[in-house]
Amino acid sequence: MTTIDEKHNASVPSGRLARMARLGSLATGVAGGMIAEGARQLAQGNRPKVSDLLLTPANAKRVADELSRLRGAAMKVGQLLSMDAGDMLPAELTDILSRLRSDAKPMPLSQLAKVLDEQWGKGWNTRFQQFSFQPLAAASIGQVHSGHTKDGRHLALKIQYPGVRESISSDVDNVAALLRISGLIPKSIDYQPLLEEAKQQLHQEADYCQEAAHIRRYQTLLADSPEFALPTVHDDFTTTNILAMTHVGGVPIESLANAPQAERDHVMHLLLGLLFREIFSFRLVQTDPNFANYRYDREAQQLILLDFGATRAYPECIAEGYRQVMQGAVQRDRALMDAGAAQIGFFQAFIKPEQRAAVLDLFEQACEPLRWYGVYDFGSSNLASRIRDAGMALSMEKDYWHTPPADALFLHRKLGGLYLLAAKLRARVDVGGLFAAHVP
């Protein structure tokens, strides 16, 4: 058995009271930081505002460190805030929360061993030729380990942190209350839809049996597409809290940033083409844009799809609404775009005409690669920042009409993540040609 380096590990508080106590100590620490900073400022002859005392880098670091220690829903709230509300939050908080997307601390060996004994029973190690206690990766829901079974299989084992599933709703509510009370989230932000989305997404991601079913479904849907590879689920090692899959190779997708142009273009061609198939053919979308969910086998030229916890089914009316929006943007038909956006659920009766027009303007910008003649050069485009700025201007209006439907929030995050990856890889893709294959 391969052992683990314990220096950078942190036990996951698994009971509800233990998790609430951690958040309570965090609130105390934030208050203590305010007092210390206030005293320092007064000693220098300044009269600081309360908001200035709250939004110190030290306090922001306290919040991020504790969310990282709690993992689960607590950490997911920080991740979602950094992705979805980043430009509305103070820079100090945004910068540190963004680290949560890749900075989970693994469980210590003692806690990991307890989880394995509970899930596989005592003596589970006799089934393995080799098991690495050092995780390959650690995230908000669980961590991934490598193991070689005695019958010759190399497995990737996704092991859920203890107590995560049971604490989802209370964690999200408690963390949101803490961030609101502490002043680390401005009062002008309507964060409730984001929190409900976080709960829903976490319950899905914590259901490993459902994720296994999604993997099998995608294997069927992509059976005629050898350019994609997925791991195989191994039922004899899969439990409620452990998902056992074939260990796959490949390189991290973002490591291709300096690969030949043709290779970078090929990868993004596959990813964007898959998204259109998911929306319009499968009506099933893996909505998590995390780069770690993809690897690339350079020798086989295969895109490896890894994580299906945040997979979401889309009703036909929503898929058709997006087809109308995209087709309307390509044809510069605002009436068709308007009809599609209404079908998705963007417009309520009390929306103002200028707000309705602003939403369509935002859709037009997002569909710029679809309207482009030939290949769209993501590397030379500032599309992602323009979409962000336009969306921020609309959402920060004093009488902003309403939050988009959950289906739209999930899909927009996925599309935004792919745009960011395409920009990182400086890819050139005929996005319009990919979409045209799905126009009746």
Secondary structure, DSSP 8 states (H G I E B T S, - for coil): -B----TT------SHHHHHHHHHHHHHHHHHHHHHHHHHHHHTT----HHHHHT-HHHHHHHHHHHHHH-HHHHHHHHHHHHHSGGGS-HHHHHHHHGGGT------HHHHHHHHHHHH-TTGGGGEEEEB-S-SEE-SSEEEEEEEETTS-EEEEEEE-TTTTTTHHHHHHHHHHHHHHHTSS-TT---HHHHHHHHHHHHHHT-HHHHHHHHHHHHHHTTT-TTEE---B-GGG--SSEEEEE----EEGGGGGGS-HHHHHHHHHHHHHHHHHIIIII-EEE----GGGEEEETTTTEEEE---TTEEE--HHHHHHHHHHHHHHHHT-HHHHHHHHHHHT---TT--HHHHHHHHHHHHHHTHHHHSSS-EEGGG--HHHHHHHHHHHHHTSTT------HHHHHHHHHHHHHHHHHHHHT-EE-HHHHHHTT--
